[in-house]
């Protein structure tokens, strides 16, 4: 979405400032040989702050980057930094129905970043917005679903460092985000939520309510791991061979099925990209599987 955006700031050992485009935010808080850190995060004076110590209104969570993160492997991207304001704060929501199914959307093929990739609804945090409000707004804009207060609970899943292109083999970074993933648990059944779906064709080409075994298999398919992963027509024996999706067409919605193996693909090391579940979504699903800790679930 165009317009003003909230930028990410970092603070470590009492010092910090705006996160620099193309330099790894995760790397500020973890050793070079690792890709994950425990941090405090929250909104402070119109910015999204990530800190090594708690601050008023902050929450403690995991910050992670993929092992092939361009900001980690590419070092200082001086040539690109002047064209970018900094690292942008974004929010994405995993919406879970009462039956345990979770909503994912396939990004439209016309989008500049991650086209045809499966993700949860999400987008940029706007100035003055709280994280949950931003997630609810993006959910409504992309899928037509509006959740009323008191009909859902939520918890913080974690922070993901996302760059596009996701691999240096595809060229230098063109966008750099820290995505806050939120888990939303609706009090409504999947069928009722599905009946209210009205996806935006400018952003979404298909939607799917995926059941827990498929979601767990997706989370376990680690991008950047060795080996070819699963082909589009294959899936583990305990999983269904295909999953049902709702596709957008010029005539409206149509029910369809795709091979489960498509959702279990790993991110390719070099182009072209494939229809798959994004690496950040796999991270969020892994955190979703673990469930909220004591006191983390909120109305």
Rosetta blueprint (number, residue, H / E / L):
1 X L
2 X L
3 X L
4 X L
5 X L
6 X L
7 X E
8 X E
9 X E
10 X E
11 X E
12 X E
13 X L
14 X L
15 X E
16 X E
17 X E
18 X E
19 X L
20 X L
21 X L
22 X L
23 X L
24 X L
25 X L
26 X H
27 X H
28 X H
29 X H
30 X L
31 X L
32 X L
33 X L
34 X L
35 X L
36 X E
37 X E
38 X E
39 X E
40 X E
41 X E
42 X E
43 X E
44 X E
45 X L
46 X L
47 X E
48 X E
49 X E
50 X E
51 X E
52 X L
53 X L
54 X L
55 X L
56 X L
57 X L
58 X L
59 X E
60 X E
61 X E
62 X E
63 X E
64 X E
65 X E
66 X L
67 X L
68 X L
69 X L
70 X H
71 X H
72 X H
73 X H
74 X L
75 X L
76 X L
77 X L
78 X H
79 X H
80 X H
81 X H
82 X L
83 X L
84 X L
85 X L
86 X L
87 X L
88 X E
89 X E
90 X E
91 X E
92 X E
93 X E
94 X E
95 X E
96 X E
97 X L
98 X L
99 X L
100 X L
101 X L
102 X E
103 X E
104 X E
105 X E
106 X E
107 X E
108 X L
109 X L
110 X L
111 X L
112 X L
113 X L
114 X L
115 X L
116 X L
117 X L
118 X E
119 X E
120 X L
121 X L
122 X E
123 X E
124 X E
125 X L
126 X L
127 X L
128 X L
129 X L
130 X L
131 X H
132 X H
133 X H
134 X H
135 X H
136 X H
137 X H
138 X H
139 X H
140 X H
141 X H
142 X H
143 X H
144 X L
145 X L
146 X L
147 X L
148 X L
149 X L
150 X L
151 X L
152 X E
153 X E
154 X E
155 X E
156 X E
157 X E
158 X E
159 X E
160 X E
161 X E
162 X E
163 X E
164 X E
165 X L
166 X L
167 X L
168 X H
169 X H
170 X H
171 X L
172 X L
173 X L
174 X L
175 X E
176 X E
177 X E
178 X E
179 X E
180 X E
181 X E
182 X E
183 X E
184 X E
185 X E
186 X E
187 X L
188 X L
189 X L
190 X H
191 X H
192 X H
193 X H
194 X H
195 X H
196 X L
197 X L
198 X L
199 X L
200 X L
201 X L
202 X L
203 X L
204 X E
205 X E
206 X E
207 X E
208 X E
209 X E
210 X E
211 X L
212 X H
213 X H
214 X H
215 X H
216 X H
217 X H
218 X H
219 X H
220 X H
221 X L
222 X L
223 X L
224 X L
225 X L
226 X L
227 X L
228 X L
229 X L
230 X L
231 X L
232 X L
233 X L
234 X L
235 X L
236 X L
237 X L
238 X L
239 X L
240 X L
241 X L
242 X E
243 X E
244 X E
245 X E
246 X E
247 X E
248 X E
249 X E
250 X L
251 X L
252 X E
253 X E
254 X E
255 X E
256 X E
257 X E
258 X E
259 X E
260 X H
261 X H
262 X H
263 X H
264 X L
265 X L
266 X L
267 X L
268 X L
269 X L
270 X L
271 X L
272 X L
273 X L
274 X L
275 X L
276 X L
277 X E
278 X L
279 X H
280 X H
281 X H
282 X H
283 X H
284 X H
285 X H
286 X H
287 X H
288 X H
289 X H
290 X H
291 X L
292 X L
293 X L
294 X L
295 X L
296 X L
297 X L
298 X E
299 X L
